[in-house]
């Protein structure tokens, strides 16, 4: 049984695999398995992986089940003590996995670990140093687009790990479950962060666990805009405790209205219209999320004050960093 299982969701991204798999071959920590979960690629991925990377376990779904569906299938097939999600358009530093495993071993209170993710083509700039959620319900990446000048070089608790490189303790997953398939694409990682925090585990950002991401190499602005618009609301309906909703509903409403206004100002753009469609779907999604909400709130172990301290103030421009 390997210590770590690395799950890579994939769809027609064969051109990314050399960078990703060659970097995994160079890891200083070697007790791990790699599971590539293929969502029905038509670019020759399957034969290429079998020929060029025989050490990779190829799990063929035969159809596109989205990011969440692929990751969930990989989780069911994995046997590692630590489950790690990794985008196919990434390159990891040689000691990336060693530092993730070391952090888990040093911090028994930690159920999830976030890596330092830098831009692939601009390696002194950040994509994320862990994710945050503001009090008004809006999630985001800490440090996004910032030049990496050491401002995120200390280990610290964050709200969630970005799904492009999110590590989870298997014993915690047995308690809270894995990705919610209803999210499909976008915010599924923040949804995990909500559950991690609500049951009392912590998420740790580890700056020595470094990788590089070809941002926007997968997905797209229109697709992302729709699912962001919808899933921002899914997160609130499903996870935001009622006591805090009653306290902060005005901030939440104001944040959603700002998103609507911004989309309306750019109405001619396809991405803006997709964002509005997503918001509409998100409003209707309350009926789908509410039964899940009851189950999650029953598991909750931290009080309002503790949870509020883990959220980021609306006026904090650093995202909690």
C-alpha contacts under 8 A as a table, 3 or more apart, distances in Angstrom:
res1	aa1	res2	aa2	distance
1	X	79	X	6.14
1	X	80	X	6.27
2	X	5	X	6.91
2	X	31	X	5.43
2	X	32	X	4.99
2	X	33	X	6.43
2	X	79	X	6.74
2	X	80	X	5.00
2	X	81	X	7.19
3	X	31	X	5.70
3	X	32	X	5.76
3	X	80	X	4.93
3	X	81	X	5.08
3	X	82	X	6.33
4	X	31	X	6.76
4	X	32	X	4.63
4	X	33	X	6.51
4	X	79	X	7.87
4	X	80	X	4.44
4	X	81	X	5.68
4	X	82	X	4.66
4	X	83	X	5.98
4	X	84	X	7.13
5	X	32	X	5.64
5	X	33	X	4.96
5	X	34	X	6.06
5	X	35	X	7.27
5	X	78	X	5.92
5	X	79	X	6.62
5	X	80	X	4.79
5	X	81	X	7.55
5	X	82	X	6.26
5	X	83	X	5.08
5	X	84	X	6.03
6	X	32	X	7.22
6	X	33	X	6.10
6	X	34	X	4.81
6	X	35	X	6.08
6	X	83	X	6.25
6	X	84	X	4.73
6	X	85	X	5.90
6	X	86	X	6.69
7	X	34	X	6.15
7	X	35	X	4.90
7	X	36	X	6.10
7	X	37	X	7.14
7	X	71	X	6.57
7	X	74	X	5.82
7	X	75	X	7.32
7	X	83	X	7.40
7	X	84	X	6.02
7	X	85	X	4.95
7	X	86	X	6.10
8	X	34	X	7.57
8	X	35	X	6.15
8	X	36	X	4.82
8	X	37	X	5.99
8	X	71	X	7.28
8	X	74	X	7.93
8	X	85	X	6.10
8	X	86	X	5.13
8	X	87	X	5.74
8	X	88	X	5.94
9	X	36	X	6.10
9	X	37	X	4.88
9	X	38	X	6.31
9	X	39	X	7.42
9	X	67	X	6.22
9	X	70	X	5.41
9	X	71	X	6.02
9	X	86	X	7.59
9	X	87	X	6.67
9	X	88	X	6.85
10	X	13	X	6.49
10	X	36	X	6.78
10	X	37	X	5.85
10	X	38	X	4.87
10	X	39	X	5.98
10	X	41	X	7.68
10	X	70	X	7.74
10	X	87	X	7.94
10	X	88	X	6.40
11	X	38	X	5.93
11	X	39	X	5.26
11	X	40	X	6.59
11	X	41	X	5.04
11	X	64	X	7.61
12	X	41	X	4.74
12	X	42	X	6.24
12	X	43	X	5.47
12	X	45	X	6.94
13	X	16	X	5.57
13	X	17	X	7.04
13	X	43	X	7.68
13	X	45	X	7.50
13	X	88	X	7.25
13	X	89	X	7.83
13	X	218	X	7.97
14	X	17	X	5.40
14	X	18	X	8.00
14	X	43	X	6.81
14	X	44	X	7.33
14	X	45	X	5.25
14	X	48	X	7.79
15	X	18	X	7.01
16	X	19	X	5.99
16	X	20	X	6.58
16	X	88	X	6.28
16	X	89	X	5.29
16	X	90	X	7.76
17	X	20	X	5.04
17	X	21	X	5.75
17	X	88	X	6.36
17	X	89	X	7.26
18	X	21	X	5.45
18	X	22	X	5.69
19	X	22	X	5.53
19	X	23	X	6.23
19	X	89	X	7.77
19	X	90	X	7.12
19	X	91	X	5.74
20	X	23	X	5.45
20	X	24	X	6.47
20	X	88	X	6.25
20	X	89	X	6.62
20	X	90	X	5.49
20	X	91	X	4.82
20	X	92	X	7.11
21	X	24	X	4.95
21	X	25	X	6.22
21	X	53	X	7.59
22	X	25	X	5.03
22	X	26	X	6.59
23	X	26	X	5.17
23	X	27	X	6.85
23	X	91	X	5.83
23	X	92	X	5.66
23	X	93	X	6.88
23	X	94	X	6.79
24	X	27	X	5.42
24	X	91	X	7.98
24	X	92	X	6.84
24	X	94	X	7.54
26	X	94	X	5.55
27	X	30	X	6.22
27	X	93	X	7.56
27	X	94	X	4.49
27	X	95	X	5.94
27	X	96	X	7.27
27	X	97	X	6.83
27	X	98	X	7.66
28	X	94	X	5.90
28	X	95	X	5.62
28	X	97	X	7.72
28	X	98	X	6.55
29	X	32	X	7.89
29	X	95	X	7.15
29	X	97	X	6.24
29	X	98	X	5.03
32	X	80	X	7.39
33	X	56	X	7.36
33	X	57	X	7.70
33	X	80	X	7.76
34	X	55	X	7.67
34	X	56	X	5.26
34	X	57	X	6.04
35	X	56	X	6.04
35	X	57	X	4.74
35	X	58	X	5.96
35	X	59	X	6.83
35	X	74	X	6.56
35	X	78	X	7.69
36	X	56	X	6.82
36	X	57	X	6.14
36	X	58	X	5.03
36	X	59	X	6.00
36	X	74	X	7.75
37	X	58	X	6.23
37	X	59	X	4.74
37	X	60	X	6.06
37	X	61	X	7.10
37	X	70	X	5.69
37	X	71	X	7.29
37	X	73	X	7.43
37	X	74	X	6.23
38	X	41	X	6.34
38	X	58	X	7.29
38	X	59	X	6.10
38	X	60	X	4.95
38	X	61	X	5.91
38	X	62	X	7.33
38	X	70	X	7.21
39	X	60	X	6.78
39	X	61	X	5.44
39	X	62	X	5.96
39	X	63	X	5.07
39	X	64	X	4.35
39	X	65	X	6.19
39	X	66	X	7.27
39	X	70	X	6.70
40	X	60	X	6.86
40	X	61	X	6.10
40	X	62	X	4.19
40	X	63	X	4.41
40	X	64	X	5.81
41	X	44	X	7.12
41	X	45	X	6.48
41	X	46	X	7.80
41	X	62	X	7.77
42	X	45	X	7.27
44	X	47	X	5.84
44	X	48	X	6.22
45	X	48	X	5.10
45	X	49	X	6.06
46	X	49	X	5.41
46	X	50	X	6.36
46	X	58	X	7.46
47	X	50	X	5.18
47	X	51	X	6.15
48	X	51	X	5.25
48	X	52	X	5.82
48	X	53	X	7.66
49	X	52	X	5.27
49	X	53	X	4.96
49	X	54	X	6.55
49	X	56	X	7.26
49	X	58	X	7.64
50	X	53	X	5.79
50	X	54	X	5.03
50	X	56	X	7.78
50	X	58	X	7.86
51	X	54	X	6.17
53	X	56	X	5.72
54	X	57	X	7.56
59	X	74	X	7.53
61	X	64	X	7.48
61	X	65	X	7.84
61	X	70	X	7.76
65	X	68	X	7.19
65	X	69	X	4.68
65	X	70	X	5.99
65	X	184	X	7.63
66	X	69	X	5.28
66	X	70	X	6.16
66	X	184	X	5.29
66	X	185	X	6.26
67	X	70	X	5.38
67	X	71	X	6.17
67	X	184	X	5.88
67	X	185	X	5.52
68	X	71	X	5.17
68	X	72	X	6.01
68	X	179	X	5.91
68	X	180	X	6.71
68	X	181	X	5.27
68	X	183	X	7.12
68	X	184	X	5.10
68	X	185	X	6.57
68	X	188	X	7.21
69	X	72	X	5.20
69	X	73	X	6.20
69	X	181	X	5.92
69	X	184	X	6.94
70	X	73	X	5.19
70	X	74	X	6.23
71	X	74	X	4.96
71	X	75	X	6.11
71	X	85	X	7.32
71	X	179	X	7.50
72	X	75	X	4.99
72	X	76	X	6.31
72	X	178	X	6.87
72	X	179	X	6.42
73	X	76	X	5.26
73	X	77	X	6.47
74	X	77	X	5.13
74	X	78	X	6.05
75	X	78	X	5.04
75	X	83	X	7.26
78	X	83	X	7.61
80	X	83	X	6.28
80	X	170	X	7.54
81	X	169	X	6.55
81	X	170	X	5.43
81	X	171	X	7.71
82	X	101	X	7.91
82	X	167	X	6.76
82	X	168	X	5.67
82	X	169	X	4.81
82	X	170	X	5.42
83	X	167	X	5.65
83	X	168	X	5.13
83	X	169	X	6.39
83	X	170	X	6.32
84	X	165	X	6.81
84	X	166	X	5.60
84	X	167	X	4.15
84	X	168	X	6.21
85	X	163	X	6.35
85	X	164	X	6.52
85	X	165	X	5.29
85	X	166	X	5.16
85	X	167	X	6.30
86	X	90	X	7.47
86	X	163	X	7.18
86	X	164	X	5.13
86	X	165	X	4.57
86	X	166	X	6.93
87	X	90	X	5.81
87	X	163	X	7.79
87	X	164	X	4.83
87	X	165	X	6.68
89	X	213	X	6.08
89	X	214	X	5.54
89	X	215	X	7.97
89	X	217	X	6.76
89	X	218	X	7.50
90	X	120	X	7.47
90	X	211	X	6.75
90	X	212	X	5.41
90	X	213	X	4.51
90	X	214	X	6.23
91	X	120	X	7.70
91	X	211	X	5.62
91	X	212	X	5.15
91	X	213	X	6.71
92	X	96	X	6.12
92	X	210	X	6.34
92	X	211	X	4.14
92	X	212	X	6.26
93	X	96	X	5.14
93	X	209	X	7.51
93	X	210	X	5.66
93	X	211	X	5.61
94	X	97	X	7.62
95	X	98	X	5.15
95	X	99	X	6.16
95	X	209	X	7.01
96	X	99	X	5.43
96	X	100	X	6.43
96	X	208	X	7.05
96	X	209	X	4.32
96	X	210	X	5.57
96	X	211	X	7.11
97	X	100	X	5.01
97	X	101	X	6.19
97	X	209	X	6.89
98	X	101	X	5.36
98	X	102	X	6.05
98	X	209	X	7.98
99	X	102	X	5.00
99	X	103	X	6.09
99	X	206	X	7.64
99	X	208	X	6.37
99	X	209	X	5.47
100	X	103	X	5.28
100	X	104	X	6.48
100	X	113	X	6.97
100	X	115	X	7.78
100	X	167	X	7.70
100	X	206	X	7.23
100	X	209	X	6.11
101	X	104	X	5.21
101	X	105	X	6.34
102	X	105	X	5.13
102	X	106	X	6.22
103	X	106	X	5.10
103	X	107	X	6.07
103	X	113	X	7.92
103	X	206	X	7.32
104	X	107	X	5.29
104	X	108	X	6.52
104	X	110	X	6.60
104	X	111	X	7.80
104	X	113	X	7.64
104	X	169	X	7.81
105	X	108	X	6.49
107	X	110	X	5.52
108	X	111	X	7.72
109	X	201	X	6.01
109	X	202	X	6.19
110	X	113	X	7.36
110	X	169	X	7.96
110	X	201	X	5.84
110	X	202	X	4.66
110	X	203	X	5.69
110	X	204	X	6.42
111	X	168	X	5.72
111	X	169	X	5.11
111	X	172	X	5.99
111	X	196	X	7.00
111	X	201	X	5.60
111	X	202	X	5.82
111	X	203	X	6.16
112	X	160	X	7.64
112	X	161	X	7.06
112	X	166	X	7.14
112	X	167	X	5.36
112	X	168	X	4.38
112	X	169	X	6.23
112	X	196	X	7.70
112	X	202	X	6.79
112	X	203	X	4.74
112	X	204	X	6.41
113	X	161	X	6.23
113	X	166	X	6.22
113	X	167	X	5.04
113	X	168	X	6.56
113	X	203	X	5.56
113	X	204	X	4.86
113	X	205	X	5.80
113	X	206	X	6.87
114	X	129	X	7.16
114	X	130	X	5.31
114	X	160	X	7.13
114	X	161	X	4.36
114	X	162	X	6.61
114	X	165	X	6.86
114	X	166	X	5.62
114	X	167	X	6.72
114	X	203	X	7.15
114	X	204	X	6.07
114	X	205	X	4.58
114	X	206	X	6.14
115	X	129	X	6.59
115	X	130	X	6.82
115	X	161	X	7.45
115	X	165	X	6.46
115	X	166	X	7.27
115	X	205	X	6.01
115	X	206	X	5.45
115	X	207	X	6.19
115	X	208	X	7.59
115	X	209	X	5.04
115	X	210	X	5.99
115	X	211	X	7.34
116	X	126	X	7.74
116	X	128	X	6.32
116	X	129	X	4.90
116	X	130	X	7.19
116	X	205	X	7.48
116	X	206	X	6.74
116	X	207	X	5.12
116	X	208	X	7.14
116	X	209	X	5.93
116	X	210	X	4.89
116	X	211	X	6.47
117	X	126	X	6.17
117	X	127	X	5.46
117	X	128	X	5.26
117	X	129	X	6.34
117	X	165	X	7.91
117	X	210	X	6.01
117	X	211	X	5.12
117	X	212	X	5.63
117	X	213	X	6.60
118	X	122	X	7.59
118	X	123	X	5.68
118	X	124	X	6.94
118	X	125	X	5.70
118	X	126	X	4.35
118	X	127	X	5.12
118	X	128	X	6.96
118	X	210	X	7.45
118	X	211	X	6.21
118	X	212	X	4.74
118	X	213	X	6.15
119	X	122	X	5.13
119	X	123	X	5.20
119	X	124	X	7.45
119	X	125	X	5.88
119	X	126	X	5.95
119	X	127	X	5.83
119	X	212	X	5.29
119	X	213	X	5.07
119	X	214	X	6.28
119	X	215	X	6.69
120	X	123	X	5.71
120	X	212	X	4.58
120	X	213	X	4.77
120	X	214	X	5.00
120	X	215	X	7.44
121	X	214	X	7.07
122	X	125	X	5.82
123	X	126	X	7.66
123	X	212	X	7.11
124	X	147	X	5.75
124	X	148	X	5.29
124	X	149	X	7.96
125	X	145	X	5.97
125	X	146	X	5.55
125	X	147	X	4.24
125	X	148	X	5.17
126	X	129	X	7.25
126	X	143	X	6.11
126	X	144	X	5.43
126	X	145	X	5.34
126	X	146	X	5.51
126	X	147	X	6.24
126	X	148	X	6.05
127	X	141	X	7.17
127	X	143	X	6.88
127	X	144	X	4.67
127	X	145	X	5.92
127	X	146	X	7.87
127	X	213	X	7.62
127	X	215	X	7.88
128	X	131	X	6.92
128	X	141	X	5.03
128	X	142	X	5.28
128	X	143	X	5.69
128	X	144	X	5.31
128	X	162	X	7.35
129	X	141	X	6.88
129	X	142	X	5.20
129	X	143	X	6.13
129	X	144	X	7.83
129	X	152	X	6.74
129	X	205	X	6.80
129	X	207	X	7.50
130	X	141	X	6.23
130	X	142	X	5.75
130	X	158	X	6.12
130	X	159	X	7.43
130	X	160	X	6.18
130	X	161	X	5.07
130	X	162	X	6.04
130	X	205	X	5.93
131	X	139	X	7.14
131	X	140	X	5.65
131	X	141	X	4.53
131	X	142	X	5.49
131	X	158	X	6.51
131	X	159	X	5.95
131	X	160	X	5.07
131	X	161	X	5.70
131	X	162	X	6.08
131	X	190	X	7.49
132	X	139	X	5.58
132	X	140	X	5.46
132	X	141	X	6.30
132	X	142	X	6.51
132	X	158	X	6.52
132	X	159	X	5.11
132	X	160	X	6.47
132	X	311	X	7.04
132	X	312	X	6.63
132	X	319	X	6.08
132	X	320	X	6.80
133	X	137	X	6.06
133	X	138	X	5.63
133	X	139	X	4.16
133	X	140	X	6.45
133	X	159	X	6.70
133	X	190	X	7.93
133	X	311	X	5.58
133	X	312	X	5.93
133	X	319	X	7.99
134	X	137	X	5.31
134	X	138	X	5.30
134	X	139	X	6.17
134	X	311	X	5.42
134	X	312	X	4.35
134	X	313	X	5.68
134	X	314	X	5.66
134	X	319	X	7.79
135	X	138	X	7.43
135	X	248	X	7.36
135	X	251	X	7.64
135	X	252	X	7.75
135	X	308	X	7.38
135	X	311	X	5.68
135	X	312	X	5.88
135	X	313	X	5.70
135	X	314	X	6.07
136	X	248	X	6.84
136	X	249	X	7.72
136	X	251	X	5.04
136	X	252	X	4.27
136	X	253	X	7.91
136	X	255	X	6.42
136	X	314	X	6.59
137	X	232	X	7.37
137	X	235	X	7.71
137	X	236	X	6.37
137	X	240	X	7.84
137	X	252	X	6.07
137	X	255	X	7.99
138	X	232	X	6.68
138	X	255	X	7.43
139	X	190	X	7.30
139	X	232	X	7.56
140	X	319	X	7.27
141	X	144	X	5.58
141	X	162	X	7.68
141	X	319	X	7.27
142	X	318	X	6.71
142	X	319	X	5.20
142	X	320	X	7.06
142	X	321	X	6.46
143	X	146	X	5.40
143	X	152	X	7.90
143	X	318	X	6.73
143	X	319	X	7.27
143	X	321	X	7.39
148	X	151	X	6.89
148	X	152	X	7.58
149	X	152	X	7.92
150	X	153	X	5.04
151	X	321	X	7.94
152	X	207	X	6.84
152	X	321	X	7.11
153	X	207	X	5.39
153	X	208	X	7.82
154	X	206	X	7.35
154	X	207	X	6.29
155	X	204	X	6.91
155	X	205	X	5.54
155	X	206	X	5.14
155	X	207	X	6.28
156	X	204	X	5.73
156	X	205	X	5.43
156	X	206	X	7.33
157	X	202	X	6.76
157	X	203	X	5.55
157	X	204	X	4.48
157	X	205	X	5.92
158	X	161	X	7.69
158	X	202	X	7.82
158	X	203	X	5.55
158	X	204	X	5.90
158	X	205	X	6.21
158	X	310	X	7.54
158	X	320	X	7.93
159	X	190	X	7.88
159	X	193	X	5.90
159	X	194	X	7.54
159	X	197	X	7.32
159	X	202	X	7.85
159	X	203	X	6.11
159	X	310	X	6.48
159	X	311	X	7.18
160	X	189	X	6.91
160	X	190	X	5.74
160	X	192	X	7.27
160	X	193	X	4.31
160	X	194	X	7.54
160	X	203	X	5.88
161	X	165	X	7.25
161	X	166	X	5.16
161	X	167	X	7.56
161	X	189	X	6.53
161	X	190	X	7.33
161	X	193	X	7.02
161	X	203	X	7.11
161	X	205	X	7.67
162	X	165	X	5.95
162	X	166	X	5.70
162	X	189	X	5.94
162	X	190	X	7.52
163	X	166	X	4.99
163	X	188	X	7.56
163	X	189	X	5.10
166	X	189	X	7.80
168	X	172	X	7.41
168	X	173	X	7.20
169	X	172	X	5.42
169	X	173	X	6.53
170	X	173	X	4.99
170	X	174	X	6.33
171	X	174	X	5.27
171	X	175	X	6.88
172	X	175	X	5.18
172	X	176	X	6.37
172	X	177	X	7.99
173	X	176	X	5.13
173	X	177	X	4.86
173	X	178	X	6.07
174	X	177	X	5.82
176	X	195	X	6.73
176	X	196	X	7.45
178	X	192	X	7.22
179	X	188	X	6.15
179	X	189	X	7.50
179	X	191	X	7.85
179	X	192	X	6.66
180	X	183	X	5.91
180	X	184	X	7.57
180	X	188	X	6.52
180	X	191	X	7.83
181	X	184	X	5.24
183	X	186	X	6.62
183	X	187	X	6.94
183	X	188	X	5.74
183	X	227	X	7.80
183	X	231	X	6.43
183	X	234	X	7.88
184	X	188	X	7.44
185	X	188	X	6.89
185	X	224	X	7.72
185	X	227	X	6.49
186	X	189	X	7.54
186	X	224	X	6.94
186	X	227	X	6.01
186	X	228	X	6.16
186	X	231	X	6.98
187	X	190	X	5.08
187	X	191	X	6.18
187	X	228	X	7.10
187	X	231	X	6.19
187	X	232	X	7.15
187	X	235	X	7.71
188	X	191	X	5.00
188	X	192	X	6.34
189	X	192	X	5.06
189	X	193	X	6.32
190	X	193	X	4.72
190	X	194	X	6.27
190	X	235	X	7.81
191	X	194	X	5.16
191	X	195	X	6.61
191	X	235	X	6.10
191	X	239	X	7.56
192	X	195	X	5.22
192	X	196	X	6.12
193	X	196	X	5.00
193	X	197	X	6.16
193	X	203	X	7.52
194	X	197	X	5.33
194	X	198	X	5.98
194	X	239	X	6.41
195	X	198	X	5.10
195	X	199	X	6.26
195	X	239	X	7.59
195	X	296	X	7.21
196	X	199	X	5.81
196	X	200	X	6.63
196	X	201	X	5.34
196	X	202	X	6.60
196	X	203	X	7.44
197	X	200	X	5.13
197	X	201	X	5.41
197	X	202	X	6.01
197	X	203	X	7.69
197	X	302	X	7.93
197	X	307	X	7.50
198	X	201	X	7.59
198	X	297	X	7.87
198	X	299	X	7.45
198	X	300	X	4.86
198	X	301	X	6.07
198	X	302	X	6.02
198	X	307	X	7.38
199	X	299	X	6.06
199	X	300	X	4.81
199	X	301	X	4.87
199	X	302	X	6.69
200	X	300	X	7.59
200	X	301	X	5.76
200	X	302	X	5.97
206	X	209	X	5.70
207	X	210	X	6.64
214	X	217	X	5.49
215	X	218	X	7.55
216	X	219	X	6.37
216	X	220	X	6.51
219	X	223	X	6.63
219	X	224	X	6.79
220	X	223	X	5.30
220	X	224	X	5.77
221	X	224	X	5.10
221	X	225	X	5.83
221	X	271	X	6.08
222	X	225	X	5.10
222	X	226	X	6.31
222	X	270	X	6.52
222	X	271	X	4.38
222	X	272	X	7.90
222	X	274	X	6.05
222	X	275	X	7.87
223	X	226	X	5.41
223	X	227	X	6.40
223	X	271	X	7.81
223	X	274	X	7.54
224	X	227	X	5.30
224	X	228	X	5.85
225	X	228	X	5.17
225	X	229	X	6.05
225	X	271	X	5.79
225	X	272	X	7.18
225	X	274	X	5.84
225	X	275	X	4.80
225	X	278	X	7.40
226	X	229	X	5.24
226	X	230	X	6.29
226	X	271	X	7.50
226	X	274	X	4.66
226	X	275	X	4.57
226	X	276	X	7.35
226	X	277	X	6.43
226	X	278	X	4.41
226	X	279	X	7.68
227	X	230	X	5.04
227	X	231	X	5.63
227	X	275	X	7.60
227	X	278	X	5.95
228	X	231	X	5.18
228	X	232	X	5.76
228	X	275	X	7.15
228	X	278	X	7.05
229	X	232	X	5.82
229	X	233	X	7.18
229	X	274	X	7.98
229	X	275	X	4.98
229	X	276	X	6.76
229	X	277	X	7.52
229	X	278	X	4.38
229	X	279	X	4.64
229	X	282	X	6.95
230	X	233	X	5.69
230	X	234	X	6.45
230	X	275	X	7.75
230	X	277	X	7.82
230	X	278	X	4.14
230	X	279	X	4.84
230	X	280	X	7.17
230	X	281	X	5.68
230	X	282	X	4.05
230	X	283	X	7.63
230	X	285	X	7.96
231	X	234	X	4.54
231	X	235	X	6.06
231	X	278	X	7.77
231	X	282	X	6.37
232	X	235	X	5.36
232	X	236	X	6.80
232	X	282	X	7.59
233	X	236	X	5.15
233	X	237	X	6.23
233	X	279	X	7.30
233	X	282	X	5.22
233	X	283	X	6.78
233	X	285	X	7.82
234	X	237	X	5.24
234	X	238	X	5.96
234	X	282	X	6.00
234	X	285	X	6.47
234	X	286	X	7.05
234	X	289	X	6.58
235	X	238	X	5.34
235	X	239	X	5.75
235	X	240	X	7.24
236	X	239	X	5.46
236	X	240	X	4.96
237	X	240	X	6.53
237	X	285	X	7.98
237	X	286	X	5.73
237	X	289	X	5.93
237	X	290	X	6.39
237	X	293	X	6.99
238	X	286	X	7.92
238	X	289	X	5.14
238	X	290	X	6.09
238	X	292	X	6.26
238	X	293	X	4.41
238	X	296	X	7.77
239	X	293	X	6.05
239	X	296	X	7.07
239	X	297	X	7.40
240	X	244	X	6.99
240	X	245	X	6.54
241	X	244	X	5.46
241	X	245	X	6.17
241	X	297	X	7.05
242	X	245	X	4.84
242	X	246	X	6.21
243	X	246	X	5.39
243	X	247	X	6.58
243	X	304	X	7.65
244	X	247	X	4.87
244	X	248	X	5.98
244	X	249	X	7.96
244	X	304	X	7.02
245	X	248	X	5.20
245	X	249	X	5.15
246	X	249	X	5.69
248	X	251	X	5.42
248	X	252	X	6.41
249	X	252	X	5.01
249	X	253	X	6.03
250	X	253	X	5.14
250	X	254	X	6.03
251	X	254	X	5.11
251	X	255	X	6.18
252	X	255	X	5.20
252	X	256	X	6.38
253	X	256	X	5.25
253	X	257	X	6.14
254	X	257	X	5.07
254	X	258	X	6.23
255	X	258	X	5.18
255	X	259	X	6.52
256	X	259	X	5.11
256	X	260	X	6.34
257	X	260	X	4.95
257	X	261	X	6.12
258	X	261	X	5.08
258	X	262	X	6.13
259	X	262	X	5.21
259	X	263	X	6.27
260	X	263	X	5.19
260	X	264	X	6.16
260	X	276	X	6.57
261	X	264	X	5.05
261	X	265	X	6.20
262	X	265	X	5.18
262	X	266	X	6.61
262	X	272	X	7.97
263	X	266	X	5.21
263	X	267	X	5.96
263	X	272	X	4.61
263	X	273	X	6.73
263	X	275	X	6.70
263	X	276	X	6.64
264	X	267	X	4.80
264	X	272	X	7.09
264	X	273	X	7.82
266	X	269	X	5.68
266	X	272	X	5.87
267	X	270	X	7.52
267	X	272	X	5.71
267	X	273	X	5.97
268	X	272	X	7.48
268	X	273	X	7.64
269	X	272	X	5.36
269	X	273	X	6.58
270	X	273	X	5.24
270	X	274	X	6.18
271	X	274	X	4.96
271	X	275	X	6.21
272	X	275	X	5.05
272	X	276	X	6.52
273	X	276	X	5.17
273	X	277	X	6.32
274	X	277	X	5.04
274	X	278	X	6.09
275	X	278	X	4.97
275	X	279	X	6.26
276	X	279	X	5.03
276	X	280	X	6.30
277	X	280	X	5.13
277	X	281	X	6.23
278	X	281	X	5.04
278	X	282	X	5.99
279	X	282	X	4.85
279	X	283	X	6.24
280	X	283	X	5.24
280	X	284	X	6.57
281	X	284	X	5.21
281	X	285	X	6.03
282	X	285	X	4.75
282	X	286	X	7.07
283	X	286	X	6.01
284	X	287	X	6.43
284	X	288	X	7.96
285	X	288	X	5.14
285	X	289	X	6.15
286	X	289	X	5.12
286	X	290	X	5.76
287	X	290	X	5.60
287	X	291	X	7.67
288	X	291	X	6.80
288	X	292	X	7.68
289	X	292	X	5.30
289	X	293	X	6.08
290	X	293	X	4.84
290	X	294	X	6.56
291	X	294	X	5.45
291	X	295	X	6.91
292	X	295	X	5.31
292	X	296	X	6.35
293	X	296	X	5.16
293	X	297	X	6.08
294	X	297	X	5.34
294	X	298	X	6.29
295	X	298	X	5.36
295	X	299	X	6.79
296	X	299	X	5.28
296	X	300	X	6.62
297	X	300	X	5.07
302	X	306	X	6.19
302	X	307	X	6.53
303	X	306	X	5.47
303	X	307	X	6.28
304	X	307	X	5.17
304	X	308	X	5.94
305	X	308	X	5.11
305	X	309	X	6.22
306	X	309	X	5.23
306	X	310	X	6.69
307	X	310	X	5.17
307	X	311	X	6.63
308	X	311	X	5.12
308	X	312	X	7.94
309	X	312	X	7.55
312	X	316	X	6.77
312	X	319	X	6.39
312	X	320	X	5.58
313	X	316	X	5.42
313	X	320	X	7.90
316	X	319	X	5.86
316	X	320	X	6.60
317	X	320	X	7.80
318	X	321	X	5.24
